Amino acid sequence: MYDARGSSSSGAGNLVFGGVTLVVVGLAFLLAWFGGDLFSGKSGDGLSSRAALPTDSALSEMMRSPEEKRFLTALNRLDASAYSRLEAEYTSAGNREDQLKTVGEAAGWVIMNNAEHLAHVSANDLNEMLDTALAEVGAARRANHALCKGSSYVGVENMSQPEMERWLARHGLSLETAYMSSVGWQADILEMIERAKRSPQRHGKINRQDEQAFQGLMMSMMSDPAIMQLAMTNGKDTAALRNVDVCAVGESLLREVRELPDGTKARAWATMFDMPEFRQGLSQVRNMGF
């Protein structure tokens, strides 16, 4: 089977990996801001209903919404010790803000410690993720949400943590609302990991047909006015960034990726986990405490 990393056509190989990186970064951005309802709690094999939470758990009495229950169930199945730590930290937290932070930390810990399994998720998982993200980003664009406006992001990269929290609050994402949105997609990711651990999909390496598909994707993206407008800002041209419709860019990107063959998407996704840049980034995150 053809391996793009060994190709003598290094330019095409770089193009493929550039495309993979763009897809992943774009998808991560969309998941972070618009992924509150990903999968709408619909797991194809009934994972959430199959395992009960510990009967004596004070945590399950305090986190009672359906999405929280789904999150706790997935967390407990993947890492019972992480569940126990979360219970101790959540129940002893001094205030609501500290409680919510413990949930994010627990999710981050388990996801980072199982990140390699995400390379083996099914093409169906990837498609459902893309389909739902497309629907949500499209809804945000039609509603002219503040987070769709490029002007909202001017100066974000230099914000401190308190400034970022105030920025989120100004855009309708207080810590509480961000939590209620994120706990659902955190459960989705944990359930994807469990499915991949139980039935790993071995997608193989990128081949010549995949490389050609990504070349077509990149050419199509270069002809998309919304994507090119963002690319021309180079992340620094604040005047140009103000006029970018971020949701239109996200929608275009997601649509282009969704139309790729399932095998191409799956192999590109899996290939990302073998990239030195990804492994280095994952190692750095783990060294920070995850």
N, C-alpha and C positions, 0 to 999 in steps of 0.2 A: 504493500500500500504506500502511496506517495506521502512523503512528509515534507510540508512546505518549509520546515526549518532547514532541511538539507538541500533545498533547491538551489541550483546555480543562478536562478532568477531572483536575486536577493531583493530587487526592487519590488517585485510582485509579492514576495514573502512579507516584506515590511508593510506593504499595502494591506495584506490580509490581517496582520497583527494590529496594524493601526485601526482597521475596521473593527476588530474584536474589542480593542480597548475602548473605542468610541461607543460601541454598543453597550458594553458593561457599565461604563461611567454614566452614560445617558440613562440606562435602566435604573442604576442605583439612585440617581437623582430623582427620577420619577417615583420610585418606590418610597424614598424618604419623605417626599412632600405629599404625594397623592395616593399612597398605598394603603390607606386605612381600611379599605374594604376588600382587599385582594382576596380572591377566591370566595368571598362572602361566606366563609366558614364551610365551604363545600369541599370536603375531602372525598375523593372518589371511592375510598375503601373503608370509610367509617372509622378512621383512626381514633377520633375524639371520643366516640361512644364505647370504645372497646375496653378501656382501662379506667378504673375508678381512681380517684385521688385518695390519699391516706385518710382513713375515717376519723382520725383524731387531729386532723390538721386545722389549726387556727387560721392559717393563711387562706384556706379555701372558704372559710366563713367570712373573711374580710374582703376577698376579691370575688365578687358574686356575679358579675355580668357574664353573658355567654362567651364573649371573646376572652375575658380573663380566665374563665374556666378552661377554655380550649388551650390557652397558653400554658396554664399550670399543668394540665394533663400531659401536653407534649413535653414540657420541661421535665416533669417527673419521670416520664418514660425514657427520655434520653440520658438523664443524669440525676439520679435520686439525691446525690450529695449536694448538687447545685440547688435543688428544690429545698433541701433542709437548710442550706445557708441562707437562701432567700427568705424562708420563713422566719429564721432568727433575726435577720437584719430588718425585714419589713415590719415585724411586730414590735421591734424595739426602737424603731425610728422616732425621732423627736417631733417631726412634723410631716405634713403631706408631701412637701417637696422632696424630703429625704426618702420617704416611702417610694415615690415614683422613680427616683434615681436607682434604688436597689433593684427594681424590676428590669430597667434597661441594662444594668450591669450584669444581672443574671443571664439575660438573653444573650448579651455580647459574649459572655464567658463561654456558654455552651455552643454558640454558633462558631466562634473562633476555634474552639477545640474540636469541632467536627467539620471545619470548612472544606477539607479535602473530599468529604462525601458529597458535597454539592456538585462536584465534577461529574457525578454519576446519576444526576436527576434525569427523569424521562423527558423526551421531547414534548409529551403532553403537558407536563408541569410547566415547561418553558412557554408553550403556546398559551396556556391558560393565564399565566402571569402577564404575557404581552397583551392578550385580549382584554383583560380587565384593566390594565394600565391604560390602554388605548381609550377605553370607555370613560375612565375617570378623568384623564387629561382632556379629552374632548369636551366633557361636561364642564370642566374648569374653564376651558377656552371660551365656550359659549356663554358662560356666566361672567366672563371678563374679570376673573378673580385677580386680586392684587398680585398674587405670586406668578401670574402669567406675564406681568409687565417687567421688561428688562430694567426699567428704572428702579424697581424695588431692590435690585441686587447690587447697585452701585455702592461700593465701600464695604460690602459684606466680608470680603476676605481679610480685612484688617480689624475686625471687631473682636473685642474681648468676650469672654463667656457671658458676663452680665449684659453687655451690649447686645449680644446675639439673642439672649432671652427676651430683652425688651423689643428687639426687632421682630421676633416671632410673635410676641403678643400684639404688636401693632398690626400684624398681618393675619390676625385671627387664630394664631397658634400659641396660645398660652401653654404653660407646662401641662396643665390638666387636659386641654383639648388635644395637644400633641400626643400625650400618653394614650388617650382613648383611641386615637387613630393608629398609633404605632403598635399597640399590643396585639391587634388583629394580624398585621402582616408579620410580626415576630412569631406568632403562632404558626402562620403559613410556612415560614422558613424552617421552623423546627420540624413541622410535619413533613416537609420536603426532604429534610435530612433523614428523618426516620424511614421514609419510603426508600430513599437511596441506599441506606444501610441495609435494609431488609432485602431489597431487590435492585442491586446496582446495575446501571445501564453502562456498558462499555462501548463508548461511541467511536473510538479509534481516532486516528490523526486526520488532519485536514488533507484533502486530496486535490488533484488538478481541477476537478469540476467545482469544488468548493471555492478554490482560489478565483476561478473565473466568475463565480456568483458574487464574490465579494468585490471583485473589480467592477462588475456591473452595479453593485450597490453603491460603491463610492462615486461612480460616474453619475448615477441618479441623484445622489445627495448633492453633488456639486452643481447640479442644475436646479436644485430646490432653492428658491429665493430666501425662504425663512432660515434655512440652515446656513446658506452662504452669508447672510447678513450677520449671523452670530459669529461665524468663523472669521469674518473680516474685522470684528472688534478686537480679536487677538487677546481677549480678556483684559485689555487695558484702555481701549478707546471708550471712555464712559459716555461720550456724546452719542456714539453709535449704539452702544449697549442700551441706552434709554429707549430706543425705538424698536428693540427686538421683542417679538411676541414669543416668550419662552415656551408657552404651551403649544404654539404652532410648530416650533422646532421639535419639541418632544413628540408631538403627534406624528410629524413627518418621519422622524427617525424610527419610531416604533412601527409605523406602517410598513416602511421599507424592510425592516428586519423581519416582521411577521410574514412577509411574502416570500422570504427565502425558503428553500426546501427544508423540511424538518431535519433531515440528516445533516445538512450544512449548518443549521443553527446549533444543533446538539454538539457536533464536532468542534465548532468554533468556541462554544461555551466551555467544553471540556479542555480544549487546548489552552485557554486562558490560565487554567490552574497549573499548567506546566511551564508557563512563561517565567523566566528568572525575575522579571520585575514584580510579578504577582507574588511569587514565593518570598521575595525580599520584603515586600510590603507586609505580607502576612506575618513574617517573622518579626518585623519591627513592631507590629501591633501586639503580638504576643509578648514581646519583651517589655511592653508598657504595662503588663499586668493581666492580659487576657490569656 
